[in-house]
Amino acid sequence: MKSTKSCVGFSLTSSKLQFVEIEKKSNALQVINLGQTFFSPQLNFDDHDENFILDHLQSAFDEIKIRHPISSSIGSFVFPPELFLTIQLPYETQLNQNDIREEFSWEISQLFPFVKVEDLALKFYELDNSFYPERKEALVVAFNKKYLMLIKNFCLQNTLTAKLVDNSSITTNSFIINHFNSDQKSVSINLFNSKTTLTLFINGSSKPAYVKVFPKEGDIFIDSIVKDIKGDDLKGYLNTPLQYAIISGEETEAELLAELQMKTGIIFAKFNPFESMHLKFDFHNYKIPVEEFNSFTSAVGIASRFI
């Protein structure tokens, strides 16, 4: 008997709530529902408390349900990268998982002394070692536990089971890597755009090898990205033809994209997460412009990861 699983992936940013509902039948994934709604006024995660955010999240979800009722009882969630502490750190391979986690917690306490480490949920990902072959590196991600409680309360209110919570940039990058089915010698770039940051992923084979978050501060943050991409450290690593160069995340301003391409000499394509998936409906009925498909990648990625 063929089993069917489904999951709805939610992407929450300061400006909107997006969702994509995915169903897996046998080994085939298909999109069965999607939608988005905008917050007015926009959320301010620094100033608004969890109750305020939860109320607006619930209102947005209620609006979505009227237009596009969701059938799945499993939900996974992504939040924007500016809500995470994200840093690349070396680690000793002889340490066990608990010791590595304690070491990373101590590192975070030293690098971010204004943050209470006990308030953070910490996660780390092993990086491809082709960039730093002489040592092991991990991408360490820390997230305030208050947002996990927010998701728990939201799911209780809506009879949903929360499965996964992750960083939208990391989720997007993982989905893109899997989409291109990268080989062992390939190198690629993904730039993830969010409201206040640009995250640079240099991917080697099937994992990120170099990750750095650039705050959008002042007029020279693009120059900082260009300096990294064209600097001596990465120049040798990027001396082979790129398998792909992608820009993903929230809608990218045309001027920003043009400046990036001019200064790096790299043409960044927008990624369509739906091009390799079966659609159970006509997109035209959802009134979402094709140029906005790219912004749904993190919701697609987190939903498909569970099933």
C-alpha positions, 0 to 999 in steps of 0.5 A: 500500500502506497503511503502519503505524507504531508508537511506545511513549511512556514517562512516568517519574516518581518514583512510577511508570512509564507507557506508551502504545503508539500505531499509525498506519495511513494517517492514523488514530492508535489506542492499541493498548496501555498500562499502568503500574506503581508504584515501591516505594520511590519514586525520588529523583532527587536522591539515587539515582544513574543505575544505581539508577534504571536498575535500578528502571526495568528492573524496572518495565518487566519487570513491564509486559511480563509483563502487556502485551507491547509490540510496537513497537521505537521508544520515546520518553520524558518526564521530570518537569519538576523534572529540567529547568531551564525559563526564558523568555528574550528573544532577538535575531532576527538571530542564527543558531541556534548564536548563540542557543544560545550566548546561552542557555547563557551566560544559564543559567550566570549564573542557575544558577551552581551548574550545569555548563552543559557537563553540560546538553542544551539545547533551546528553543521559540519562543513566541507573541509576542502576549503580548510583541509588542515582542520575541521570547521563547523557552522554554529547557529544559535537561536533564542529559545523564546521563539521556539516557545512562540512556535510551540504556542502557535501550534497549540492554538492551531492543532499543529505538530511542530517538527522543525525550526531552522534558519531560512538561509541555511534551509535555502542553501541546503535545498539548492545544493540538493536540487543541483545534486553537486558532485565531489569537485564542484564549487558554487555560490549562494547569496541569501538576501534578507532585510538586514543581512546578506549571507554568503555560502561557498559550497564545496561538493554537497556541503557549505565550505565557507559561510559569512553573514554581512550586515547591511550597514552603510554603503560599503557592505557590498564591497565587504562581500566582494573583498571576501569573494575576490580575496586571496583566501577564496580566490584559489578556491574559486579558480574553477568554473562555478557549477552555479551562482544563485541569489535567493531569499527575499526579493533583491533590489535591482540596484543591489543585484546589479552592483553585486554582479558588476563588482564580482564579475559573477552573474547571479541567477534567481532560483525557482524552487518549484521547477523540479516539483509537480504542482497539484494546482494552477499557479495563476489561481494563487496570483503570485508573480513568477519573480516571487517564486524565489522567495518561497525556497526556504518554505519549500526546503523546510517542508520537504526536509521532513518528508 
